[in-house]
């Protein structure tokens, strides 16, 4: 967890920063090259302005709206 001061010291671009931020590292997942996802087909996706908020989805559900684009490989 990082404080507002820590985030601003790191150069976080915000005019109205929050008091605290949860920050974590993410490792790149291999094996998804060439896939495209149609997020609009997710059944419980957030809509309109809420769609800018983070949302979790299971890998199973995410892959249900995926298609392989062989031209992108």
Secondary structure, 3 states (H helix, E strand, C coil): CEEHHHHHHCCCCCCCCCCEECCCCCCCCCCCCCEEECHHHCCCCCCHHHHHCCCCCCHHHHHHCEEECHHHC
